[in-house]
Amino acid sequence: MDILHFDDTSYEDEPCQVRIGEKDIVVDYEEDGKRILYRGHERGAGHYELTSEQVKGRATLHRFEGSNILEGSWIEDGVRGMWKIRLA
């Protein structure tokens, strides 16, 4: 997972787990020793809206059919950024 904060801070190749179900998605990763879970639902083919209780976050992820890349944006406690996840 690559993460870009709009204040120019970025992180590359951060490990995460992604589980995509019939109409739902979970993104699971660790940040500063704390487990973060984003859970969401498909809002259209390949378009997901997610939330996280741990960081009071909201996010989107999108992918084209057959692609192994998810991309989107997020907001956590007023901080905004983008993320890109390469699926294995």
C-alpha positions in Angstrom: 0.0 0.0 0.0 1.3 3.5 -0.9 0.0 6.4 1.1 0.2 10.1 0.3 -0.7 12.8 2.7 -1.6 16.1 1.2 1.1 17.7 3.4 3.7 15.9 1.1 4.3 13.1 3.6 4.3 9.7 1.9 4.8 6.0 2.7 5.5 3.4 0.2 5.2 -0.4 0.3 3.3 -0.5 3.6 1.9 -4.0 4.2 -1.8 -4.4 4.4 -4.5 -7.1 3.9 -7.5 -6.6 1.6 -10.5 -8.8 1.7 -13.1 -8.2 -1.1 -16.4 -10.0 -0.8 -19.5 -10.1 -2.9 -20.4 -6.4 -2.2 -18.0 -5.5 0.7 -14.4 -4.8 1.3 -12.0 -4.7 4.4 -8.6 -3.1 4.4 -6.5 -4.1 7.5 -3.1 -2.6 8.4 -0.9 -1.5 11.3 0.0 2.1 11.9 2.2 3.2 14.9 1.7 -0.2 16.5 -2.1 0.1 16.2 -4.3 -2.1 14.1 -6.5 -0.1 11.7 -9.5 -1.6 9.9 -11.4 0.2 7.1 -14.7 -1.5 6.2 -17.0 -0.6 3.4 -19.5 -1.6 0.7 -19.5 -1.5 -3.0 -21.5 1.6 -4.3 -21.1 0.6 -8.0 -19.0 -1.9 -9.9 -15.5 -1.5 -8.5 -16.3 1.6 -6.4 -16.2 1.3 -2.6 -16.9 3.7 0.3 -15.2 2.8 3.6 -15.1 3.9 7.2 -12.8 3.3 10.1 -13.8 3.6 13.8 -10.1 3.5 15.0 -9.1 6.7 13.2 -12.5 8.3 12.6 -11.8 7.8 8.9 -13.8 7.9 5.7 -12.3 6.7 2.4 -13.0 5.6 -1.2 -11.3 3.0 -3.3 -11.9 2.3 -7.0 -10.6 -0.3 -9.4 -11.3 -1.3 -13.0 -12.5 -4.8 -13.7 -9.6 -7.2 -13.9 -7.2 -4.6 -12.4 -5.0 -5.5 -9.4 -4.8 -1.8 -8.3 -7.2 -0.1 -5.9 -6.9 3.8 -5.7 -8.8 6.4 -3.7 -8.8 9.1 -1.1 -9.2 9.2 2.6 -9.8 11.7 5.5 -8.8 11.0 9.1 -9.4 13.5 11.9 -9.3 16.4 9.3 -6.1 15.1 7.6 -6.6 14.2 3.9 -4.7 12.0 1.6 -4.7 9.4 -1.2 -3.8 5.7 -1.2 -3.0 3.1 -3.8 -3.1 -0.6 -3.0 -1.6 -3.3 -5.2 -3.4 -6.6 -4.8 -1.3 -9.8 -4.8 
